[in-house]
Amino acid sequence: MSTSLLAYAVCIALIGNLLSVDAIRCHQCNSHSNEDCAGLLVNTPRAQRDDQFLKDCLPRGEKEAFCRKTVLKFEVNGEHRIERGCGWIQEKMHNACFTADNEGYKQTICTCSEEGCNGATSLLGAHYTLAAAAISLLIVSLIRH
């Protein structure tokens, strides 16, 4: 291959790379319209990720996309829904969960920035896992002293 042909191929590859848009892939579904949305698995060493709802979340203007999971609990009928999708407007706390008590329903919203991170077990249990780990470390520290 000639040097000029190689240089041309490298330039095309670099331009293509610069023009491509990196998109995070998030689960996008609603358990109200599809029951399978309620129990998605997250990719861990022990479990395969359920990829049926994974789709690209492209940036909107200057705003990078992230994944979001919303759990709705309706007080009137006790119904429980899970919505998974993309977000572009950052919440006060990112890569965390917060709860809002609205009129007639409670809402827990979790955000994260890794591919497919808005699956079933990754977000809602994360803050409980961190709290349990912190308490365990505190107990171990107290026992040692």
C-alpha angles and dihedrals in degrees: 000000000000122000094243092050090050091048090049091051092049091050092050090049092049093048091048090050093050093049095048117097119223111222129188114228117226134176107261116193146101124230090214090068099027123031092201089070092070099067110035118157124227122224108263132150088264101041137046117233118247102234100180094106100034111125136160119271106203121203117261109222108303094345118100117217124242134179123263134190121192124190115197123195114189114210097202099060102010091241117161122205134179123204120189124187151108129308132197104174109073118232120226090266119037124201088020142085132247134181129223124194104212129179106284098358144046121227131199115192123190127184132194140166106217127096112275092354094139093076125124105278104026104076117024094048095042098085091046090051092050092048092049091049092050092049091048091052090049092051092048090049092051093048093051093052 
